[in-house]
Amino acid sequence: MEIKEEQKEIPRKAIIKIMNANKNANEVFDFFANMKNMETGGAIKSIERNDDGWWNFDHIVAGKSKIRYNTLSRELGILDHIFIGAGLEWHIYVRVIPNQTGSTTAWIFIRPDGLTEEQFEEQLKGFDNEIAGWKKALES
């Protein structure tokens, strides 16, 4: 069956957020692998783990939400996860890499269904505040 050109999906807008920290990659990986530490970013409150592997919490923008890691690899510095909130499902690709005596963490967001590019950009503006909270918690 031939797929018409207009039916093919084109790549969606992606936004990358970066955090450089004065902690090595293993310490940063351990910090983010412990989902409770996500609260130090300031956007997530009352996070609790369910028996099904999902973590439920209150998010300052998305309200009642949930999150779970779908790929965790210390060796490769991978902390990929799925965030579901406000009717949207976000797939976030996270890499923690060594950077001299510290590390660099990159979050790669691909625009989810249900958001225009402008809404997508707007939704991620507050993420910089979360990064600042995590960096402060890590380096304290």
TORMIVO-790515 format. One line per 10 residues: their letters; for each residue x, z, y of N, C-alpha, C. Coordinates in steps of 0.05 Angstrom, whole numbers, always signed. Example, Ala and Ser with C-alpha at 12.3 -4.5 7.8 and 13.67 -1.06 7.14 Angstrom:
2
AS	+264/+156/-114/+246/+156/-90/+264/+156/-66 | +257/+142/-45/+273/+143/-21/+258/+157/+1;
! end
This chain:
140
MEIKEEQKEI	+17/+0/-24/+0/+0/+0/+18/+0/+25 | +12/-18/+43/+27/-19/+68/+16/-1/+89 | +33/+14/+102/+24/+32/+123/+26/+17/+150 | +4/+17/+165/+4/+5/+191/+22/+21/+210 | +34/+7/+229/+53/+19/+247/+40/+43/+262 | +15/+41/+271/+3/+62/+286/-3/+87/+269 | -2/+84/+243/-7/+107/+225/+18/+123/+219 | +41/+111/+224/+66/+125/+218/+70/+148/+239 | +79/+171/+229/+84/+193/+247/+112/+190/+259 | +113/+193/+285/+139/+192/+299/+148/+221/+302;
PRKAIIKIMN	+175/+225/+305/+185/+252/+309/+172/+265/+334 | +166/+290/+332/+154/+305/+354/+176/+318/+371 | +168/+326/+395/+186/+339/+413/+196/+365/+399 | +222/+370/+403/+235/+394/+393/+248/+408/+416 | +248/+434/+415/+261/+451/+435/+280/+470/+420 | +304/+472/+431/+324/+489/+419/+330/+512/+438 | +330/+536/+428/+337/+560/+444/+362/+572/+431 | +380/+582/+447/+407/+591/+438/+412/+620/+447 | +424/+635/+430/+434/+662/+437/+463/+665/+428 | +481/+671/+447/+508/+678/+440/+509/+708/+440;
ANKNANEVFD	+521/+720/+420/+523/+749/+418/+551/+758/+411 | +558/+782/+421/+584/+794/+415/+582/+810/+389 | +568/+799/+369/+566/+810/+342/+572/+787/+323 | +585/+792/+300/+591/+771/+282/+566/+760/+269 | +569/+737/+256/+546/+723/+245/+532/+739/+223 | +547/+754/+207/+534/+771/+186/+517/+793/+198 | +527/+806/+219/+512/+827/+232/+486/+816/+245 | +488/+793/+257/+464/+780/+269/+445/+771/+247 | +455/+760/+226/+438/+752/+203/+423/+777/+193 | +437/+799/+188/+424/+823/+178/+403/+833/+197;
FFANMKNMET	+409/+832/+223/+390/+841/+243/+363/+825/+241 | +365/+799/+240/+341/+782/+239/+328/+782/+211 | +344/+787/+190/+332/+788/+163/+314/+812/+160 | +318/+833/+176/+301/+856/+177/+279/+850/+197 | +256/+842/+188/+234/+833/+205/+225/+854/+225 | +229/+880/+219/+222/+901/+239/+238/+898/+265 | +262/+887/+263/+278/+884/+287/+266/+863/+307 | +247/+847/+297/+235/+827/+315/+220/+841/+338 | +212/+866/+334/+198/+881/+355/+215/+886/+380 | +242/+886/+376/+259/+891/+399/+260/+868/+419;
GGAIKSIERN	+248/+846/+412/+246/+823/+431/+224/+828/+451 | +206/+846/+446/+185/+853/+465/+158/+838/+462 | +157/+817/+446/+132/+802/+444/+116/+810/+419 | +128/+824/+400/+116/+832/+375/+113/+862/+374 | +89/+871/+367/+85/+900/+364/+71/+906/+337 | +76/+929/+327/+62/+940/+303/+65/+921/+279 | +89/+913/+274/+94/+895/+251/+93/+910/+225 | +79/+900/+206/+76/+913/+179/+76/+891/+158 | +90/+898/+136/+92/+879/+114/+68/+881/+95 | +58/+858/+86/+37/+857/+66/+49/+853/+39;
DDGWWNFDHI	+33/+857/+18/+42/+852/-9/+48/+823/-15 | +37/+805/+0/+41/+776/-5/+66/+764/+9 | +83/+781/+21/+107/+772/+34/+104/+765/+63 | +80/+765/+73/+75/+760/+102/+77/+787/+117 | +85/+785/+142/+86/+808/+160/+64/+803/+181 | +46/+822/+185/+25/+821/+205/+34/+837/+229 | +25/+827/+253/+32/+841/+278/+15/+832/+301 | +17/+846/+323/+4/+838/+348/+25/+824/+365 | +18/+800/+375/+36/+784/+392/+24/+784/+420 | +41/+787/+441/+31/+788/+468/+17/+763/+478;
VAGKSKIRYN	+22/+740/+466/+9/+716/+473/-11/+707/+452 | -3/+708/+427/-19/+697/+405/-39/+717/+393 | -37/+742/+401/-55/+762/+389/-48/+768/+360 | -68/+773/+343/-63/+779/+315/-49/+755/+302 | -25/+760/+291/-9/+738/+280/+5/+747/+254 | +18/+728/+242/+34/+735/+218/+58/+716/+216 | +78/+726/+201/+103/+712/+199/+115/+717/+172 | +130/+698/+161/+146/+702/+137/+169/+683/+136 | +190/+692/+124/+213/+675/+119/+207/+656/+96 | +213/+631/+99/+211/+613/+76/+238/+604/+65;
TLSRELGILD	+259/+608/+81/+286/+604/+72/+305/+624/+85 | +318/+640/+68/+338/+659/+77/+364/+654/+61 | +385/+648/+76/+411/+644/+63/+433/+655/+80 | +444/+678/+72/+466/+691/+87/+490/+672/+87 | +496/+660/+65/+520/+642/+63/+518/+619/+83 | +494/+608/+87/+491/+585/+105/+480/+593/+132 | +474/+619/+136/+463/+629/+162/+436/+618/+168 | +419/+615/+148/+392/+604/+151/+371/+626/+150 | +354/+626/+171/+331/+645/+173/+306/+630/+180 | +299/+608/+166/+276/+592/+172/+251/+608/+166;
HIFIGAGLEW	+231/+605/+184/+206/+620/+180/+182/+605/+190 | +159/+616/+182/+133/+605/+191/+119/+627/+207 | +109/+619/+230/+94/+637/+248/+66/+626/+251 | +46/+643/+246/+18/+634/+249/+5/+653/+268 | -6/+641/+290/-20/+657/+310/-35/+639/+329 | -57/+650/+339/-74/+635/+359/-82/+608/+348 | -87/+606/+322/-96/+580/+311/-74/+560/+307 | -49/+567/+311/-27/+548/+309/-8/+557/+286 | +4/+537/+273/+25/+543/+253/+51/+531/+262 | +70/+548/+267/+97/+540/+277/+117/+542/+253;
HIYVRVIPNQ	+133/+522/+250/+155/+523/+231/+180/+524/+248 | +195/+547/+246/+218/+551/+262/+243/+551/+245 | +262/+535/+253/+287/+532/+238/+309/+547/+253 | +321/+567/+240/+340/+584/+253/+367/+583/+239 | +388/+581/+255/+416/+581/+244/+432/+601/+259 | +448/+617/+244/+466/+636/+256/+494/+626/+247 | +511/+621/+267/+537/+610/+260/+559/+627/+274 | +583/+628/+262/+605/+643/+274/+613/+629/+300 | +621/+645/+320/+631/+634/+345/+653/+654/+355 | +678/+647/+349/+701/+665/+354/+695/+692/+340;
TGSTTAWIFI	+697/+714/+355/+692/+740/+343/+662/+747/+344 | +646/+731/+356/+617/+735/+358/+602/+714/+342 | +578/+706/+352/+562/+687/+338/+544/+672/+357 | +533/+650/+348/+513/+635/+362/+489/+632/+343 | +465/+638/+354/+440/+635/+339/+424/+613/+353 | +414/+594/+337/+398/+572/+348/+370/+573/+335 | +349/+572/+351/+322/+569/+341/+313/+541/+348 | +304/+526/+328/+295/+499/+332/+264/+499/+328 | +250/+493/+349/+221/+491/+348/+212/+462/+349 | +194/+455/+331/+182/+428/+332/+153/+432/+340;
RPDGLTEEQF	+144/+416/+359/+117/+420/+369/+96/+420/+347 | +80/+442/+345/+60/+444/+324/+35/+428/+331 | +19/+422/+310/-7/+409/+315/-23/+427/+334 | -38/+415/+351/-56/+430/+369/-45/+435/+397 | -20/+427/+402/-8/+431/+428/+2/+404/+439 | -3/+400/+465/+9/+377/+479/+39/+385/+484 | +55/+365/+492/+82/+372/+498/+85/+392/+521 | +67/+390/+541/+67/+408/+563/+60/+437/+554 | +39/+439/+537/+32/+465/+526/+54/+477/+509 | +67/+460/+494/+89/+469/+477/+112/+481/+494;
EEQLKGFDNE	+119/+467/+515/+140/+477/+533/+132/+503/+546 | +107/+505/+554/+96/+529/+567/+97/+553/+547 | +89/+548/+522/+88/+569/+502/+116/+581/+497 | +137/+565/+500/+164/+574/+493/+179/+587/+517 | +167/+586/+541/+180/+598/+564/+186/+627/+560 | +168/+642/+548/+172/+671/+543/+193/+677/+522 | +200/+658/+506/+219/+663/+484/+246/+672/+495 | +253/+663/+519/+279/+671/+531/+279/+702/+535 | +256/+713/+541/+255/+743/+544/+259/+757/+517 | +248/+745/+496/+252/+756/+469/+282/+755/+462;
IAGWKKALES	+295/+733/+468/+323/+730/+462/+339/+752/+477 | +332/+757/+502/+346/+777/+518/+342/+805/+505 | +318/+810/+495/+313/+836/+482/+329/+839/+456 | +330/+818/+441/+345/+819/+416/+375/+822/+421 | +385/+807/+441/+414/+809/+447/+421/+837/+456 | +404/+849/+473/+409/+876/+482/+409/+895/+459 | +390/+893/+440/+389/+911/+417/+413/+907/+399 | +421/+882/+395/+445/+876/+379/+471/+888/+390 | +474/+885/+416/+499/+892/+429/+500/+921/+439 | +479/+936/+436/+479/+964/+444/+493/+982/+425;
! end
